[in-house]
Amino acid sequence: MSRTSTLIVLGVLIALAPFSGIPVNLRALLEVIFGMFVLGIGFSLRAHEARRMHGAKSAPVAAAAELPVEPQPIAEPPHGVSPI
C-alpha cells in the first residue's frame, strides 16, 4: 500500500474512532498511535518531495560543473611587502 493510501486509511480510522464503541482508554491509545503513524508518513512524504525537488535543481548545476576551467595565473605579491 502506498504512503498516501495508508494516510487516507489512517485518517478514516481516526475519524471513525469516536463511534467505534471501544473503551475510552483504548480508543485514546489507538488515536495516539494512529496520529504518530500519520506524523511519520507526513514527514516521509515531505522528505521525499524535498529530495525530488533538490534533485531537479541540482541537475543543471552538475552539467555546468563539467565545463572546462582555464587555469588562472598565480598573482605575485606586490613589491616591498614581506612574504611572511
Backbone as a printed PyTorch tensor [residue, N CA C, xyz], in Angstrom:
tensor([[[  0.8580,  -1.1730,   0.0000],
         [  0.0000,   0.0000,   0.0000],
         [  0.9040,   1.2350,   0.0000]],

        [[  0.5690,   2.2130,  -0.7900],
         [  1.3830,   3.4150,  -0.8740],
         [  1.2080,   4.2710,   0.3800]],

        [[  2.1260,   5.2170,   0.5380],
         [  2.0500,   6.0930,   1.7180],
         [  0.7860,   6.9300,   1.7170]],

        [[  0.3730,   7.3990,   0.5520],
         [ -0.8380,   8.2310,   0.5110],
         [ -2.0770,   7.4050,   0.8280]],

        [[ -2.1320,   6.1700,   0.3550],
         [ -3.2710,   5.2990,   0.6790],
         [ -3.3060,   4.9910,   2.1660]],

        [[ -2.1460,   4.7180,   2.7430],
         [ -2.0610,   4.4600,   4.1750],
         [ -2.5090,   5.6770,   4.9690]],

        [[ -2.1280,   6.8460,   4.5120],
         [ -2.5240,   8.0820,   5.1750],
         [ -4.0400,   8.2640,   5.1450]],

        [[ -4.6610,   7.9390,   4.0370],
         [ -6.1170,   8.0490,   3.9150],
         [ -6.8100,   7.0490,   4.8480]],

        [[ -6.3150,   5.8130,   4.8820],
         [ -6.9160,   4.7990,   5.7500],
         [ -6.7870,   5.1950,   7.2170]],

        [[ -5.6100,   5.6900,   7.6130],
         [ -5.4320,   6.1330,   8.9960],
         [ -6.3460,   7.3040,   9.3240]],

        [[ -6.5360,   8.2100,   8.3920],
         [ -7.4510,   9.3350,   8.6110],
         [ -8.8760,   8.8670,   8.8260]],

        [[ -9.3050,   7.8770,   8.0460],
         [-10.6550,   7.3300,   8.2090],
         [-10.7840,   6.6390,   9.5660]],

        [[ -9.7580,   5.8690,   9.9700],
         [ -9.8050,   5.1940,  11.2680],
         [ -9.8650,   6.1910,  12.4180]],

        [[ -9.1000,   7.2730,  12.3200],
         [ -9.1250,   8.2980,  13.3640],
         [-10.4810,   8.9820,  13.4050]],

        [[-11.0650,   9.2370,  12.2350],
         [-12.3700,   9.9000,  12.1860],
         [-13.4780,   9.0060,  12.7390]],

        [[-13.3630,   7.6910,  12.5370],
         [-14.3970,   6.7690,  12.9930],
         [-14.1930,   6.2710,  14.4240]],

        [[-13.0380,   6.5410,  15.0090],
         [-12.7310,   6.0420,  16.3540],
         [-13.7630,   6.4540,  17.4040]],

        [[-14.2800,   7.6870,  17.4360],
         [-15.2640,   8.0330,  18.4720],
         [-16.5610,   7.2300,  18.3680]],

        [[-16.8610,   6.6940,  17.2170],
         [-18.1110,   5.9600,  17.0040],
         [-17.9140,   4.4410,  17.0510]],

        [[-16.7050,   3.9850,  17.4350],
         [-16.3900,   2.5580,  17.3700],
         [-16.9520,   1.7520,  18.5240]],

        [[-17.1910,   2.3570,  19.6750],
         [-17.7200,   1.6410,  20.8290],
         [-16.6540,   0.9640,  21.6660]],

        [[-15.3700,   1.1700,  21.3540],
         [-14.3230,   0.5920,  22.1940],
         [-14.1060,   1.4860,  23.4110]],

        [[-13.5650,   0.9380,  24.4930],
         [-13.3680,   1.7330,  25.7180],
         [-12.5300,   2.9850,  25.4680]],

        [[-12.8050,   4.0120,  26.2640],
         [-12.1800,   5.3180,  26.0710],
         [-10.6580,   5.2350,  26.1700]],

        [[-10.1430,   4.4900,  27.1540],
         [ -8.6850,   4.3990,  27.3220],
         [ -8.0200,   3.7570,  26.1080]],

        [[ -8.6000,   2.6670,  25.6300],
         [ -8.0410,   2.0020,  24.4480],
         [ -8.1740,   2.8790,  23.2120]],

        [[ -9.2960,   3.5590,  23.0850],
         [ -9.5160,   4.4520,  21.9420],
         [ -8.4980,   5.5910,  21.9520]],

        [[ -8.2300,   6.1650,  23.1260],
         [ -7.2400,   7.2470,  23.2190],
         [ -5.8510,   6.7410,  22.8330]],

        [[ -5.5160,   5.5390,  23.2840],
         [ -4.2170,   4.9590,  22.9350],
         [ -4.1080,   4.7330,  21.4290]],

        [[ -5.1640,   4.1870,  20.8300],
         [ -5.1460,   3.9540,  19.3840],
         [ -5.0510,   5.2630,  18.6030]],

        [[ -5.7440,   6.2950,  19.0710],
         [ -5.6740,   7.5810,  18.3750],
         [ -4.2690,   8.1670,  18.4320]],

        [[ -3.5940,   7.9940,  19.5680],
         [ -2.2050,   8.4770,  19.6690],
         [ -1.3010,   7.6850,  18.7260]],

        [[ -1.4720,   6.3800,  18.6890],
         [ -0.6500,   5.5360,  17.8030],
         [ -0.9160,   5.8810,  16.3370]],

        [[ -2.1990,   5.9930,  15.9630],
         [ -2.5310,   6.3620,  14.5880],
         [ -1.9830,   7.7480,  14.2480]],

        [[ -2.0680,   8.6640,  15.2040],
         [ -1.5330,  10.0120,  14.9880],
         [ -0.0310,   9.9990,  14.7510]],

        [[  0.6870,   9.1330,  15.4880],
         [  2.1400,   9.0180,  15.2690],
         [  2.4450,   8.4840,  13.8690]],

        [[  1.6380,   7.5130,  13.4310],
         [  1.8190,   6.9990,  12.0740],
         [  1.5510,   8.0880,  11.0280]],

        [[  0.5150,   8.8660,  11.2420],
         [  0.2060,   9.9710,  10.3130],
         [  1.3600,  10.9650,  10.2930]],

        [[  1.8940,  11.2810,  11.4640],
         [  3.0290,  12.2020,  11.5510],
         [  4.2450,  11.6440,  10.8160]],

        [[  4.5430,  10.3730,  11.0260],
         [  5.6860,   9.7490,  10.3550],
         [  5.5300,   9.7290,   8.8490]],

        [[  4.3340,   9.3920,   8.3800],
         [  4.0920,   9.3670,   6.9400],
         [  4.1770,  10.7800,   6.3660]],

        [[  3.6670,  11.7630,   7.1090],
         [  3.7550,  13.1550,   6.6460],
         [  5.1960,  13.6100,   6.4830]],

        [[  6.0330,  13.2920,   7.4890],
         [  7.4510,  13.6480,   7.3880],
         [  8.1190,  12.9010,   6.2430]],

        [[  7.7450,  11.6470,   6.0580],
         [  8.3130,  10.8530,   4.9770],
         [  7.9620,  11.4460,   3.6110]],

        [[  6.7040,  11.8300,   3.4350],
         [  6.2860,  12.4380,   2.1660],
         [  6.9790,  13.7780,   1.9300]],

        [[  7.1350,  14.5500,   3.0060],
         [  7.8070,  15.8480,   2.8750],
         [  9.2760,  15.6580,   2.4910]],

        [[  9.9500,  14.7050,   3.1230],
         [ 11.3540,  14.4420,   2.7940],
         [ 11.4900,  13.9320,   1.3620]],

        [[ 10.5670,  13.0730,   0.9540],
         [ 10.5960,  12.5610,  -0.4190],
         [ 10.4340,  13.6990,  -1.4240]],

        [[  9.5110,  14.6070,  -1.1430],
         [  9.2910,  15.7480,  -2.0390],
         [ 10.5100,  16.6750,  -2.0640]],

        [[ 11.1340,  16.8830,  -0.8980],
         [ 12.3210,  17.7370,  -0.8400],
         [ 13.4730,  17.1170,  -1.6310]],

        [[ 13.6410,  15.7930,  -1.5050],
         [ 14.6990,  15.1300,  -2.2830],
         [ 14.4140,  15.2260,  -3.7720]],

        [[ 13.1450,  15.0840,  -4.1550],
         [ 12.7870,  15.1620,  -5.5700],
         [ 13.0420,  16.5670,  -6.1110]],

        [[ 12.6880,  17.5790,  -5.3460],
         [ 12.9060,  18.9600,  -5.7840],
         [ 14.3900,  19.2990,  -5.7940]],

        [[ 15.1390,  18.8040,  -4.8230],
         [ 16.5760,  19.0720,  -4.7810],
         [ 17.2710,  18.4040,  -5.9610]],

        [[ 16.8290,  17.2110,  -6.3150],
         [ 17.4060,  16.5110,  -7.4680],
         [ 17.1330,  17.2410,  -8.7650]],

        [[ 15.9630,  17.8530,  -8.8830],
         [ 15.6170,  18.5870, -10.1020],
         [ 16.4370,  19.8650, -10.2190]],

        [[ 16.7300,  20.4890,  -9.0770],
         [ 17.5120,  21.7290,  -9.1060],
         [ 18.9930,  21.4600,  -9.3310]],

        [[ 19.5060,  20.3250,  -8.8310],
         [ 20.9410,  20.0920,  -8.9200],
         [ 21.3650,  19.5500, -10.2830]],

        [[ 20.4430,  19.0670, -11.1010],
         [ 20.8180,  18.5160, -12.3970],
         [ 21.4850,  19.5540, -13.2980]],

        [[ 20.9310,  20.7800, -13.4730],
         [ 21.6310,  21.7450, -14.3140],
         [ 22.9640,  22.1860, -13.7200]],

        [[ 23.0660,  22.2220, -12.4100],
         [ 24.3150,  22.6260, -11.7680],
         [ 25.3880,  21.5930, -12.0580]],

        [[ 25.0420,  20.3160, -12.0410],
         [ 26.0130,  19.2710, -12.3220],
         [ 26.5220,  19.3940, -13.7550]],

        [[ 25.6530,  19.7490, -14.6840],
         [ 26.0830,  19.9170, -16.0690],
         [ 27.0210,  21.1150, -16.1980]],

        [[ 26.7690,  22.1820, -15.4610],
         [ 27.6290,  23.3580, -15.5120],
         [ 28.9710,  23.0740, -14.8650]],

        [[ 29.0090,  22.1790, -13.8890],
         [ 30.2650,  21.8670, -13.2130],
         [ 31.2040,  21.0820, -14.1280]],

        [[ 30.6890,  20.4610, -15.1580],
         [ 31.5160,  19.6840, -16.0640],
         [ 32.2200,  20.5340, -17.1190]],

        [[ 31.9250,  21.8290, -17.1750],
         [ 32.5790,  22.7000, -18.1440],
         [ 34.0600,  22.8290, -17.8210]],

        [[ 34.9190,  22.8910, -18.8410],
         [ 36.3550,  23.0270, -18.5680],
         [ 36.6650,  24.3990, -17.9660]],

        [[ 37.6010,  24.4010, -17.0490],
         [ 38.0050,  25.6400, -16.3710],
         [ 39.4510,  25.9220, -16.7510]],

        [[ 39.7040,  27.1440, -17.2040],
         [ 41.0650,  27.5210, -17.5680],
         [ 41.8330,  27.8870, -16.3070]],

        [[ 43.1010,  27.4570, -16.2050],
         [ 43.8780,  27.7970, -15.0090],
         [ 44.1690,  29.3030, -14.9650]],

        [[ 44.0730,  29.8590, -13.7830],
         [ 44.3430,  31.2810, -13.5810],
         [ 45.8250,  31.4610, -13.2470]],

        [[ 46.4440,  32.5060, -13.7810],
         [ 47.8540,  32.7370, -13.4390],
         [ 47.9860,  33.1170, -11.9620]],

        [[ 49.1010,  32.6850, -11.3590],
         [ 49.3390,  32.9790,  -9.9500],
         [ 49.8040,  34.4250,  -9.8390]],

        [[ 49.1090,  35.1900,  -9.0270],
         [ 49.4730,  36.6070,  -8.8450],
         [ 50.6880,  36.7080,  -7.9390]],

        [[ 51.6070,  37.5770,  -8.3000],
         [ 52.7930,  37.7890,  -7.4680],
         [ 52.4720,  38.8170,  -6.4020]],

        [[ 53.0560,  38.6890,  -5.2100],
         [ 52.7940,  39.7020,  -4.1730],
         [ 53.4090,  41.0350,  -4.5880]],

        [[ 52.8500,  42.1430,  -4.1520],
         [ 53.4030,  43.4570,  -4.5040],
         [ 54.8220,  43.6090,  -3.9610]],

        [[ 55.6100,  44.4140,  -4.6590],
         [ 56.9970,  44.6530,  -4.2270],
         [ 56.9840,  45.4670,  -2.9530]],

        [[ 57.9060,  45.2020,  -2.0510],
         [ 58.0090,  45.9530,  -0.8150],
         [ 57.1670,  45.3690,   0.3210]],

        [[ 56.4920,  44.2540,   0.0420],
         [ 55.6940,  43.5940,   1.0780],
         [ 56.4120,  42.3330,   1.5010]],

        [[ 56.5470,  42.1310,   2.7730],
         [ 57.2350,  40.9520,   3.2790],
         [ 56.4400,  39.7040,   2.9460]],

        [[ 57.0980,  38.6510,   2.4910],
         [ 56.3770,  37.4190,   2.1510],
         [ 55.8620,  36.6920,   3.3880]],

        [[ 56.2800,  37.1250,   4.5590],
         [ 55.8070,  36.4760,   5.7860],
         [ 54.5860,  37.1250,   6.2020]]])
